[in-house]
Amino acid sequence: VILKFGDIAPFSWIMQSEQQHANVLIRQAEKYGVAIPEVPALPDVSNLNTIEEACAAGVAAENADADLYDELNKVTTHTDLLRVYTNLQSASLNNHLPAFEACN
């Protein structure tokens, strides 16, 4: 999105935040000896013609993130991992999601 529309909020600061989230998860994977999966391909944004469409895609992505943490919580027993998932889900729902909703 930044390459297509420029260094605009909230995408620029959320990009930095998401990198911090990834770093936290990588540290947890290393702690437990879990292989770190390959980074998935970036989503194709060529079909997004406006910033509003990009914001709507951000809303969908944050909701998907929150749902993923709900699923991970069901199969996780380590309290430190549960705390990490809760914190990351909270950032998605309480910070990123409202930012994308506001830019829409």
C-alpha positions as a Markdown table, in Angstrom:
| # | Residue | x | y | z |
|---|---|---|---|---|
| 1 | Val | 0.0 | 0.0 | 0.0 |
| 2 | Ile | 2.8 | 2.4 | 0.9 |
| 3 | Leu | 4.5 | 1.7 | -2.5 |
| 4 | Lys | 1.2 | 2.4 | -4.3 |
| 5 | Phe | -0.1 | 5.4 | -2.3 |
| 6 | Gly | 2.9 | 6.7 | -0.5 |
| 7 | Asp | 4.1 | 6.9 | 3.1 |
| 8 | Ile | 0.7 | 7.6 | 4.6 |
| 9 | Ala | -0.9 | 7.0 | 8.0 |
| 10 | Pro | -2.0 | 4.7 | 9.4 |
| 11 | Phe | -0.1 | 2.3 | 7.1 |
| 12 | Ser | 3.4 | 3.6 | 7.8 |
| 13 | Trp | 3.1 | 3.3 | 11.6 |
| 14 | Ile | 1.2 | 0.0 | 11.5 |
| 15 | Met | 3.9 | -1.5 | 9.2 |
| 16 | Gln | 6.4 | -0.7 | 11.9 |
| 17 | Ser | 4.2 | -2.1 | 14.6 |
| 18 | Glu | 3.6 | -5.3 | 12.7 |
| 19 | Gln | 7.3 | -5.8 | 12.4 |
| 20 | Gln | 7.6 | -5.5 | 16.2 |
| 21 | His | 4.8 | -8.1 | 16.5 |
| 22 | Ala | 6.6 | -10.5 | 14.2 |
| 23 | Asn | 9.8 | -10.0 | 16.2 |
| 24 | Val | 8.0 | -10.9 | 19.4 |
| 25 | Leu | 6.6 | -14.1 | 17.8 |
| 26 | Ile | 10.0 | -15.0 | 16.4 |
| 27 | Arg | 11.6 | -14.7 | 19.8 |
| 28 | Gln | 8.9 | -17.0 | 21.2 |
| 29 | Ala | 9.4 | -19.5 | 18.4 |
| 30 | Glu | 13.2 | -19.5 | 19.1 |
| 31 | Lys | 12.5 | -19.9 | 22.8 |
| 32 | Tyr | 10.5 | -23.1 | 22.2 |
| 33 | Gly | 12.6 | -24.4 | 19.4 |
| 34 | Val | 9.8 | -24.0 | 16.8 |
| 35 | Ala | 10.8 | -23.5 | 13.2 |
| 36 | Ile | 10.0 | -20.0 | 12.0 |
| 37 | Pro | 7.7 | -20.3 | 9.0 |
| 38 | Glu | 8.5 | -18.5 | 5.8 |
| 39 | Val | 7.1 | -15.0 | 5.5 |
| 40 | Pro | 4.0 | -15.3 | 3.3 |
| 41 | Ala | 3.9 | -13.3 | 0.1 |
| 42 | Leu | 2.6 | -9.8 | 0.4 |
| 43 | Pro | -1.1 | -9.5 | -0.6 |
| 44 | Asp | -1.7 | -8.2 | -4.1 |
| 45 | Val | -2.8 | -4.6 | -3.8 |
| 46 | Ser | -3.1 | -3.9 | -7.5 |
| 47 | Asn | -6.8 | -4.2 | -7.3 |
| 48 | Leu | -7.0 | -1.5 | -4.6 |
| 49 | Asn | -7.7 | 1.8 | -6.4 |
| 50 | Thr | -8.2 | 4.1 | -3.5 |
| 51 | Ile | -6.9 | 4.7 | 0.0 |
| 52 | Glu | -10.4 | 3.9 | 1.2 |
| 53 | Glu | -10.2 | 0.4 | -0.4 |
| 54 | Ala | -6.8 | 0.0 | 1.2 |
| 55 | Cys | -8.2 | 0.9 | 4.6 |
| 56 | Ala | -11.1 | -1.6 | 4.2 |
| 57 | Ala | -8.5 | -4.2 | 3.4 |
| 58 | Gly | -6.7 | -3.2 | 6.6 |
| 59 | Val | -9.9 | -3.7 | 8.6 |
| 60 | Ala | -10.3 | -7.1 | 7.1 |
| 61 | Ala | -6.7 | -8.0 | 7.9 |
| 62 | Glu | -6.9 | -6.9 | 11.5 |
| 63 | Asn | -10.1 | -8.8 | 12.0 |
| 64 | Ala | -8.4 | -11.9 | 10.5 |
| 65 | Asp | -5.5 | -11.4 | 12.9 |
| 66 | Ala | -7.8 | -11.2 | 15.9 |
| 67 | Asp | -9.6 | -14.4 | 14.7 |
| 68 | Leu | -6.2 | -16.2 | 14.4 |
| 69 | Tyr | -5.3 | -15.3 | 18.0 |
| 70 | Asp | -8.6 | -16.7 | 19.1 |
| 71 | Glu | -7.7 | -20.0 | 17.4 |
| 72 | Leu | -4.2 | -20.0 | 18.8 |
| 73 | Asn | -5.5 | -19.5 | 22.3 |
| 74 | Lys | -7.6 | -22.7 | 22.0 |
| 75 | Val | -4.5 | -24.9 | 21.4 |
| 76 | Thr | -1.9 | -23.1 | 23.5 |
| 77 | Thr | -1.1 | -24.1 | 27.1 |
| 78 | His | 2.0 | -22.0 | 27.8 |
| 79 | Thr | 0.9 | -19.0 | 29.8 |
| 80 | Asp | 3.7 | -16.8 | 28.4 |
| 81 | Leu | 2.4 | -17.5 | 24.9 |
| 82 | Leu | -1.1 | -16.8 | 25.9 |
| 83 | Arg | 0.0 | -13.5 | 27.2 |
| 84 | Val | 1.8 | -12.7 | 24.0 |
| 85 | Tyr | -1.2 | -13.6 | 21.9 |
| 86 | Thr | -3.5 | -11.6 | 24.1 |
| 87 | Asn | -1.3 | -8.5 | 23.9 |
| 88 | Leu | -0.9 | -8.8 | 20.1 |
| 89 | Gln | -4.7 | -9.3 | 19.7 |
| 90 | Ser | -5.3 | -6.3 | 21.8 |
| 91 | Ala | -3.0 | -4.2 | 19.7 |
| 92 | Ser | -4.9 | -5.4 | 16.6 |
| 93 | Leu | -8.4 | -4.7 | 18.0 |
| 94 | Asn | -7.7 | -1.6 | 20.0 |
| 95 | Asn | -5.1 | 0.2 | 18.0 |
| 96 | His | -4.8 | -1.0 | 14.4 |
| 97 | Leu | -8.4 | -1.8 | 13.7 |
| 98 | Pro | -9.7 | 1.6 | 14.8 |
| 99 | Ala | -7.0 | 3.4 | 12.8 |
| 100 | Phe | -8.0 | 1.5 | 9.6 |
| 101 | Glu | -11.7 | 2.2 | 10.4 |
| 102 | Ala | -11.0 | 5.9 | 10.8 |
| 103 | Cys | -9.1 | 6.2 | 7.5 |
| 104 | Asn | -12.0 | 4.6 | 5.6 |
